[in-house]
Amino acid sequence: MSKRTGCNENQSRGLVRLLSLLMFTVWAVSHATADVIVIGSSVPGLNAGTVLTDEKTIQLPAGERVRLMLPSGKTQSFSGPKQIRVSSLAGGGQKADQGLWDDVKRLASQQKKPIESAVGAARSVAPSKPGARESRGQGPTSHPAFSWRGVPVDADGSVCVEKGARLQLQRQRAGRTQVVSVAQMQSGKRAMAEFATGAVAAPWPQGLQAEAGFYIVSLSGAPIRQINLVSLPRLPSSDETLRVLYAHGCRAQMATWLSSQG
């Protein structure tokens, strides 16, 4: 009798633990994060890098715009006049890609505008005063324009490009004439190109096919770089760009794309 009682008690405890686990799972799903990151805004005080929690509401005046990143990494853009409830954007909650979320938050907060929270403890977001958005500097140290056909030569890493497109080499600063050597590691083939004085772009070297794979890039007067060309047969929509760039490790292009969202 005692053995049967002990067995029943063990079964009951196991059932309680199982029910607790199921309840926690349901709670976790229902409470999945619905926060968003501001990655571009023309609203004074609502700056790139600001995290808006799901109870916030954005009051977007006529003529203003904002682009937000959802927890999944997908982005959405809105134009005023519009009232946007953050909780409605994530469709009841989404599981965040934490690595992508952290990278975008860091990169967005490093854009030209300082981060100034427009929300504080309030439950809504509205511009503090009317005014045009700040313009971004386009001086010689700014990022080149985002492109699926541009291959930066100033940094190591992966570069996502449009498959079959005519590519260009890009340098960070316009300056003197510079010769660049590009060697394909798979075949050992090497070719040269030249940046003209005052130019930030140069044509991909003639005689060297731009294929997916690793390349060694040597720019006169600069460190040797290793880049990995990632060839995309189909380009993503604007809303999916960050997710695609992150998935392929194209971090420099993430920063360039974010800087264009202003």
C-alpha positions in Angstrom: 0.0 0.0 0.0 2.8 2.4 0.9 4.6 1.7 -2.4 1.4 2.5 -4.3 1.0 5.7 -2.4 4.6 6.7 -3.0 4.2 6.0 -6.7 1.0 8.1 -6.8 2.8 11.0 -5.0 5.7 10.8 -7.5 3.3 10.9 -10.4 1.5 13.8 -8.9 4.7 15.8 -8.4 5.8 15.0 -12.0 2.4 16.2 -13.3 2.7 19.4 -11.3 6.2 20.0 -12.8 4.9 19.4 -16.3 2.0 21.7 -15.9 4.3 24.4 -14.4 6.6 24.1 -17.4 3.7 24.3 -19.9 2.3 27.4 -18.1 5.8 29.0 -18.1 6.1 28.3 -21.9 2.7 29.8 -22.6 3.6 32.9 -20.4 7.0 33.3 -22.2 5.4 33.2 -25.7 2.7 35.6 -24.7 5.3 38.0 -23.2 7.7 37.8 -26.1 9.4 41.2 -26.6 7.5 43.7 -28.7 10.1 46.5 -28.3 11.4 48.3 -31.3 14.6 50.3 -32.2 14.5 53.6 -33.9 16.9 53.3 -36.8 16.0 56.5 -38.7 13.8 59.5 -37.9 13.1 63.0 -39.0 11.3 63.8 -35.7 13.4 66.1 -33.4 14.3 64.3 -30.2 13.4 60.8 -31.6 16.9 59.7 -32.6 18.5 56.6 -34.0 19.3 54.0 -31.4 16.4 54.8 -29.1 14.6 51.7 -27.9 10.8 52.1 -27.5 9.1 49.6 -25.2 5.8 48.1 -26.3 3.6 50.4 -24.2 4.8 53.5 -26.1 2.9 55.4 -28.7 4.6 57.5 -31.4 2.8 60.6 -32.4 4.2 61.2 -36.0 3.3 64.7 -37.3 2.6 65.4 -41.0 5.7 65.6 -43.1 7.8 63.5 -40.6 8.9 60.0 -41.0 10.4 57.2 -38.9 11.9 53.7 -39.6 11.8 51.1 -36.8 13.3 47.7 -36.4 11.2 45.0 -34.9 12.6 42.2 -32.6 12.9 39.8 -35.6 15.1 42.3 -37.5 12.5 43.3 -40.0 12.1 47.0 -40.4 9.1 49.2 -41.1 8.9 52.8 -42.2 6.0 55.2 -41.5 5.1 58.7 -42.7 3.0 61.2 -40.8 0.5 62.2 -39.8 0.1 58.9 -38.0 -0.2 57.5 -34.5 1.8 54.3 -34.0 1.3 52.0 -31.1 4.5 50.0 -30.6 2.6 47.0 -29.3 0.7 46.6 -32.5 3.9 46.4 -34.7 5.2 43.0 -33.5 1.9 41.1 -34.0 1.5 40.1 -30.4 5.1 39.6 -29.7 8.1 38.2 -31.5 11.2 36.4 -30.4 14.2 38.7 -30.8 17.3 37.8 -32.6 19.5 39.1 -29.8 22.7 39.3 -31.7 21.1 41.3 -34.5 19.3 43.4 -32.0 22.5 44.3 -30.1 24.4 45.0 -33.2 21.8 47.3 -34.7 21.3 49.1 -31.4 25.0 49.8 -31.1 25.4 50.8 -34.8 22.3 53.0 -34.8 23.4 54.8 -31.7 26.7 55.6 -33.4 25.1 57.6 -36.1 25.6 61.4 -36.4 22.8 62.5 -34.2 23.3 62.1 -30.4 20.8 59.8 -28.7 18.3 61.8 -26.8 15.3 59.9 -25.4 12.0 61.5 -26.3 10.0 59.2 -24.2 11.4 59.1 -20.7 8.8 57.8 -18.3 5.9 59.0 -20.5 3.7 56.6 -22.4 3.9 58.5 -25.7 6.4 59.9 -28.1 6.0 63.3 -29.7 8.4 66.0 -31.1 9.6 68.5 -28.5 9.4 71.3 -31.0 8.9 71.8 -34.8 11.8 71.9 -37.1 13.6 70.2 -39.9 15.7 67.1 -39.3 19.4 67.5 -39.0 21.4 66.8 -42.1 24.1 64.3 -42.1 27.6 65.3 -42.9 28.9 64.0 -46.2 32.5 65.0 -45.7 35.5 63.0 -46.7 35.4 60.8 -43.7 31.7 59.7 -44.1 30.7 56.3 -45.2 30.3 55.8 -49.0 26.7 55.5 -50.1 25.2 52.0 -49.5 25.3 49.8 -52.5 24.9 46.2 -53.5 27.6 46.7 -56.0 30.2 48.5 -53.9 33.2 46.6 -52.4 34.9 48.5 -49.6 38.7 48.2 -49.6 39.3 49.8 -46.2 38.3 46.9 -44.0 38.3 43.2 -43.7 35.2 41.1 -43.7 32.2 39.9 -45.8 30.6 42.1 -48.5 27.2 41.2 -49.8 26.8 42.0 -53.6 24.3 41.5 -56.3 25.1 38.4 -58.3 26.2 39.2 -61.9 26.3 43.0 -61.3 29.2 45.2 -62.4 31.0 45.9 -59.2 33.0 48.9 -58.0 35.8 49.2 -55.4 35.1 51.9 -52.7 37.5 53.7 -50.4 36.5 55.6 -47.3 38.1 58.9 -48.2 38.6 60.7 -51.5 42.2 61.8 -52.0 45.2 61.2 -54.1 45.5 58.7 -56.9 45.9 55.2 -55.4 46.6 51.9 -57.1 44.8 48.8 -55.7 45.7 45.2 -56.2 42.9 42.5 -56.0 43.9 38.8 -55.8 41.4 36.0 -55.9 42.5 33.4 -53.3 40.8 30.4 -55.0 42.4 30.8 -58.4 45.5 32.9 -57.5 44.6 35.4 -60.2 45.5 39.0 -59.6 44.5 42.3 -61.3 45.0 46.0 -60.7 42.7 49.0 -60.6 43.1 52.7 -59.8 41.3 55.3 -57.8 41.5 58.6 -59.6 42.4 61.8 -57.6 39.3 62.9 -55.7 37.3 59.7 -56.4 35.9 57.3 -53.8 35.1 54.6 -56.3 37.1 52.7 -58.9 35.9 50.0 -61.4 36.4 46.4 -60.5 39.7 45.2 -62.0 39.5 44.1 -65.6 40.4 40.5 -66.3 39.3 39.4 -62.8 35.9 37.8 -62.6 33.9 38.9 -59.5 32.8 35.6 -58.0 31.8 34.6 -54.6 34.8 33.8 -52.4 37.8 35.3 -50.7 40.1 38.1 -52.1 43.2 39.8 -50.9 43.1 43.6 -51.4 46.2 45.7 -51.3 45.8 49.5 -51.5 48.9 51.5 -51.9 49.8 53.1 -48.5 47.2 51.0 -46.6 47.1 47.7 -44.8 46.4 44.5 -46.7 42.8 43.4 -46.4 40.9 40.2 -46.8 37.4 40.3 -48.0 34.8 37.7 -48.6 32.4 38.4 -51.5 28.9 37.0 -50.8 26.9 36.8 -54.0 23.2 37.3 -53.6 21.1 35.9 -56.5 18.1 37.9 -55.3 18.3 41.2 -53.4 16.1 41.7 -50.3 13.5 44.3 -49.9 14.4 47.3 -47.8 12.5 45.9 -44.8 14.5 42.7 -45.0 17.9 44.3 -45.7 19.3 44.2 -42.1 18.4 40.6 -41.6 20.1 39.5 -44.8 23.2 41.5 -44.2 23.5 40.2 -40.6 22.9 36.6 -41.7 25.8 36.8 -44.1 28.1 38.6 -41.8 28.2 41.8 -43.8 28.7 44.1 -40.8 30.3 47.1 -42.6 27.3 47.3 -44.9 24.9 47.3 -42.0 26.6 50.4 -40.7 26.5 52.1 -44.1 22.8 51.2 -44.6 21.9 52.5 -41.2 23.7 55.8 -41.8 21.5 56.3 -44.9 18.2 56.0 -42.8 18.7 59.4 -41.2 
